[in-house]
Amino acid sequence: MANKNTVRKLPLKAIKQDIEKYKETVDIDFIEDGVTYRITLFPFFEPSRINKVVFEFGKDIKAIHETEGLDFSDELIPAFVLFHTILEFSDFPLPKTDDIKKKVSYFSQVINSKYFKECTSYLIQAETDKVWDKIMEVMKANEKLERMAKKMKKELQEMDLQSPEMRRLVQGKE
């Protein structure tokens, strides 16, 4: 009898089953003075939400570098990534602010708390690796774009441009 392997179309049901894991939650309870506080964590990370983590992390890092008088060591970057990950994939409390100094201050408090440490212990390594992989992918793409931009600028500057307007634009002079 011949082996009849058939190729079928991917059913919608298989897709729905695959993404079902993103709805799973883990409850992390903290008992303080007889009161139970709960943080709900999503242990499996949706790719679109990973992109959001990377975007928010990048936006905050850029703001940190552009803000005078804000001391932020490179050694804090791994914790800052975990901070953004916890914020995106849980209901960990976050003050509503776009002020980067306030965010960094809050971050400094949070990473030293037992709550942050406990929440990070529930993260699945393979899932956090996805966040780091995406950050590295974005960094490599940015580096490549910067190299290409420098190369194009150099090539434009080496061109014998006849138009004075184009020369001013390319050379950045008035």
LOMILO-356521 format. One record per residue (C-alpha): residue number from 1; residue in one letter; x, y negated, z negated. Coordinates in Angstrom, 3 decimals, padded with zeros to 6 digits. Example, Ala and Ser with C-alpha at 12.3 -4.5 7.8 and 13.67 -1.06 7.14 Angstrom:
 pos code       px       py       pz
   1    A  012.300  004.500 -007.800
   2    S  013.670  001.060 -007.140
! end
This chain:
 pos code       px       py       pz
   1    M  000.000  000.000  000.000
   2    A  001.424 -003.341  001.048
   3    N  002.154 -006.040 -001.509
   4    K -000.302 -008.809 -000.795
   5    N  001.064 -011.913 -002.451
   6    T -001.195 -014.725 -001.535
   7    V -000.548 -018.400 -001.803
   8    R -003.361 -020.408 -003.244
   9    K -004.036 -024.052 -003.752
  10    L -003.335 -025.426 -007.188
  11    P -006.654 -025.526 -008.991
  12    L -007.790 -028.608 -010.863
  13    K -008.316 -026.374 -013.890
  14    A -004.566 -025.656 -014.075
  15    I -003.802 -029.389 -014.101
  16    K -006.362 -029.997 -016.835
  17    Q -004.906 -027.183 -018.924
  18    D -001.380 -028.526 -018.465
  19    I -002.225 -032.019 -019.723
  20    E -004.306 -030.719 -022.615
  21    K -001.160 -030.563 -024.760
  22    Y -000.936 -034.382 -024.689
  23    K -004.118 -034.548 -026.761
  24    E -002.626 -032.495 -029.603
  25    T -001.972 -034.380 -032.817
  26    V -000.151 -033.776 -036.059
  27    D -001.264 -035.450 -039.272
  28    I  001.506 -036.609 -041.598
  29    D  000.228 -037.293 -045.082
  30    F  001.905 -039.438 -047.714
  31    I  000.635 -039.539 -051.268
  32    E  001.319 -042.756 -053.151
  33    D -000.145 -043.305 -056.624
  34    G -002.833 -040.708 -056.034
  35    V -003.855 -042.207 -052.675
  36    T -003.303 -040.247 -049.465
  37    Y -002.096 -042.227 -046.468
  38    R -002.059 -040.580 -043.064
  39    I -000.138 -041.204 -039.876
  40    T -001.288 -039.323 -036.792
  41    L  001.439 -038.349 -034.325
  42    F  001.216 -037.043 -030.758
  43    P  004.072 -034.492 -030.593
  44    F  003.919 -034.084 -026.792
  45    F  004.745 -037.152 -024.737
  46    E  002.800 -038.109 -021.620
  47    P  005.144 -039.277 -018.847
  48    S  003.229 -042.552 -018.402
  49    R  003.596 -043.296 -022.109
  50    I  007.317 -042.465 -021.955
  51    N  007.555 -045.150 -019.269
  52    K  005.835 -047.553 -021.656
  53    V  008.360 -046.725 -024.411
  54    V  011.243 -047.396 -022.022
  55    F  009.668 -050.646 -020.817
  56    E  009.026 -051.955 -024.353
  57    F  012.490 -050.875 -025.511
  58    G  014.114 -052.615 -022.532
  59    K  012.049 -055.743 -023.024
  60    D  012.996 -055.918 -026.701
  61    I  016.703 -055.239 -026.065
  62    K  016.736 -058.019 -023.467
  63    A  015.035 -060.399 -025.911
  64    I  017.537 -059.444 -028.622
  65    H  020.476 -060.264 -026.341
  66    E  018.886 -063.564 -025.303
  67    T  018.095 -064.685 -028.865
  68    E  020.820 -066.708 -030.536
  69    G  021.659 -065.841 -034.094
  70    L  020.088 -062.390 -033.963
  71    D  022.528 -059.772 -035.186
  72    F  021.820 -056.346 -033.719
  73    S  024.549 -053.712 -033.625
  74    D  024.779 -051.205 -030.769
  75    E  024.867 -048.521 -033.472
  76    L  021.180 -049.258 -034.082
  77    I  020.109 -048.433 -030.529
  78    P  019.286 -044.724 -031.161
  79    A  017.112 -045.664 -034.143
  80    F  015.533 -048.468 -032.084
  81    V  014.573 -045.932 -029.397
  82    L  013.052 -043.651 -032.058
  83    F  011.257 -046.670 -033.533
  84    H  009.657 -047.450 -030.159
  85    T  008.850 -043.765 -029.665
  86    I  007.138 -043.493 -033.052
  87    L  005.194 -046.690 -032.391
  88    E  003.943 -045.424 -029.038
  89    F  003.148 -041.855 -030.018
  90    S  001.586 -042.441 -033.421
  91    D -000.611 -044.848 -035.291
  92    F  002.335 -046.084 -037.363
  93    P  001.499 -049.627 -038.492
  94    L  003.039 -052.460 -036.483
  95    P  002.513 -056.148 -037.099
  96    K  001.077 -057.921 -034.068
  97    T  003.905 -060.178 -032.944
  98    D  005.949 -060.939 -029.866
  99    D  008.570 -062.723 -031.974
 100    I  011.681 -060.576 -031.543
 101    K  013.199 -061.767 -034.826
 102    K  010.124 -060.554 -036.716
 103    K  010.163 -057.263 -034.781
 104    V  013.824 -056.655 -035.603
 105    S  013.185 -057.524 -039.232
 106    Y  010.291 -055.051 -039.351
 107    F  012.421 -052.432 -037.589
 108    S  015.183 -052.891 -040.189
 109    Q  012.682 -052.272 -042.969
 110    V  010.988 -049.324 -041.272
 111    I  014.121 -047.319 -040.463
 112    N  015.113 -047.402 -044.115
 113    S  011.730 -046.122 -045.285
 114    K  010.835 -042.551 -046.151
 115    Y  007.874 -042.879 -043.783
 116    F  010.027 -043.360 -040.709
 117    K  012.326 -040.506 -041.673
 118    E  009.376 -038.188 -042.248
 119    C  007.727 -039.174 -038.937
 120    T  010.930 -038.582 -036.972
 121    S  011.216 -035.112 -038.518
 122    Y  007.974 -034.195 -036.703
 123    L  009.312 -035.195 -033.303
 124    I  010.108 -032.343 -030.929
 125    Q  013.686 -032.579 -029.627
 126    A  012.706 -031.652 -026.056
 127    E  010.166 -034.493 -026.058
 128    T  012.585 -037.113 -027.403
 129    D  015.105 -035.900 -024.809
 130    K  012.572 -036.916 -022.149
 131    V  012.625 -040.475 -023.515
 132    W  016.442 -040.573 -023.498
 133    D  016.567 -039.074 -019.994
 134    K  014.194 -041.777 -018.727
 135    I  016.263 -044.521 -020.388
 136    M  019.429 -043.148 -018.766
 137    E  017.649 -042.930 -015.397
 138    V  016.571 -046.577 -015.647
 139    M  020.046 -047.695 -016.740
 140    K  021.666 -045.900 -013.784
 141    A  019.156 -047.446 -011.375
 142    N  019.832 -050.917 -012.818
 143    E  023.595 -050.428 -012.499
 144    K  023.170 -049.324 -008.895
 145    L  020.981 -052.354 -008.115
 146    E  023.531 -054.686 -009.717
 147    R  026.356 -053.170 -007.633
 148    M  024.259 -053.514 -004.477
 149    A  023.382 -057.134 -005.288
 150    K  027.057 -058.017 -005.875
 151    K  028.030 -056.308 -002.633
 152    M  025.319 -058.149 -000.684
 153    K  026.306 -061.477 -002.234
 154    K  029.951 -060.888 -001.334
 155    E  029.029 -059.939  002.229
 156    L  026.825 -063.017  002.573
 157    Q  029.606 -065.251  001.259
 158    E  032.023 -063.764  003.794
 159    M  029.667 -064.434  006.686
 160    D  030.314 -067.414  008.885
 161    L  027.003 -069.153  008.383
 162    Q  026.312 -071.974  010.817
 163    S  023.311 -073.408  009.049
 164    P  024.222 -075.786  006.180
 165    E  020.982 -074.847  004.411
 166    M  021.860 -071.137  004.481
 167    R  025.426 -071.883  003.284
 168    R  024.033 -073.785  000.290
 169    L  021.617 -070.975 -000.567
 170    V  024.229 -068.222 -000.303
 171    Q  026.968 -070.148 -002.084
 172    G  024.635 -071.446 -004.760
 173    K  025.741 -075.037 -004.211
 174    E  023.592 -078.098 -003.675
! end
